[in-house]
Amino acid sequence: MKLVIDANIAFSLLKKDSKTRRLANKYSLELFSHPFILEELEEHSKELCPNLNLPLDKFERIREILHGLVDLKQKVSPQLLHMARTLISDIDDTEYLALALKTKSSIWSNDSHFKEQNIVKVFSTEELAEFLESSMD
C-alpha cells in the first residue's frame, strides 16, 4: 500500500515503540514524503531529539533513519502544488497532498484538514490500523 506521510507521522515513525512504527513494520507499506519534511524535522529537532533519546548533535542520524524508512526523492510539479493549494486550507501541507496526487497514494496523517478534500483517501493512524487489519481477514 502506498502512503504519503506528513511530519507528525514521521515523528511517530522514528519512535521505536510507537503504534505508527509497529504498523509500518507489520504491513507492507510503501511510504513517501516530500523532501520538505526534513526542514520540518530540523525545525523541531530540540523537541524531537530528547524524545528519541538522541543528543542534538546527532540529528543527522534522524535524517538517515528517515531516509531508510521513507522515499524522499519525489518532486512535484508547480501545477500539482497549485491544485493542492486549492483543495485544503493548511498551505503548509500542500506539498504532501500534491505528492499523493502525483504518486496516486493515500495520505497517512492525523491532521483533519486533509479530509477537506475528497480526491485523495486520507487515513488517521487508527483508521489505517483498522483498514489494514480488516484487509488481512
N, C-alpha and C positions, 0 to 999 in steps of 0.2 A: 504494500500500500504506500502510495506517495503522499507525503505531507510536507507542507511548508510550516516551519515553526517560527514563532516570534521570540523576543528576548526573554520573556518570562518563562517560557517553556525551556529555552536553552539554559537559563539559570538552574531550573529544577533538574534538567538532564545532567548537569555537571555534578549533582549531588548523588553519591553512590547509593544511598539508601532511600532515594525518593521513589514515589509511585511512578513518576514520569520515566525515570531510568529503568525501572522494572518493566514497564510496558514496552519501551524501546528494545530492551534485551530479549523479552519473551516472544515478541511478534516480529515478523519480517517487515520492518518499516524502512522505507527509503525517505530519509529526511533531507530537506533543503532549507536554506535560509539565505537571505540577501547578505552580501558581504558587509553591509551597513551594521549588521548585528555586532560585529567586532568593536565598532565605535561605541555602541550602547554598553557592551560589556566593560570596556575600558572606563567609561563614564562612571560606572558603578563598582569599579574594582575595589574601592575601600570598604564597601559592604560585602562584596562577593568573596574576596579572599579569606576573611575570617570565617565565613560560613562554610568554606571548603577546607578549613584548616591549612591554608596556604599563605606563606608570607607574601606581602605586597610586592616584593622584588622578584617574586617567581610568577608574576602574572602571565608571562609568556607561556607558561605551562598550560594555562587555561585555554589559550588560543590553540595550542597543539592538540589538546584533548577534544576540543570542539571540532577542529578540522577532521579528526578521526571519526567523529560521530555523524557529522552533517556535511552535505555538499554545499560549499560556499562559493562555488565558481560561476554560478549562473548570473548572467546580466539581463536586465530588462530594458526594453526599448522605451524611448520617451512617450510613444503613443500608448503603451500599456500603463505607464505611470500616470499619464493624463486620465485615462479611463478609470483607473483605480481611485484617483482623487475625487472623481465624480460619484463614486459608489459608497464611500464611507466618510464619516465625519472626522476621524482622527488622522490628520495628514501625516503624522509620524509613522503610521503603519501602512501607508500606501505601497511601499516597496514590497512588503510581504504579500499583499493582495495581488499586485502586478506579477510577482513571481509565481504565485499559484495559478494565475491565468496563463502564464507562459508555459509552465510545466504540466498544466492540466492536473493539478494536485488539489487536495483538500487542504484546509488550514487547521492546524492544531494550536489553539490559543484559548486562554481563559478570559480574554477581553471580549466583552459583549458587543462592542461596536462593529466587529467583523460580521455580525449577524444582521447588520443594517442592509446588507445586500443579499441577493438570492441567486447569484450566478455561481459562486464557489461554495461548496459544502464546508461548514465550519464545525469542528468538534472541540468541546472543552475536554479536559483530561477525563472527567467522569464519563462523558458521552462516548469518548473514544474507547475507554475500557469496556463499557457495556457493548459497544458495537463489535469490538474485536472478540470479546468472549462469546457473544451470540453467533458470530461468524464461524467459530470453532465447533459449534454444535452440529 
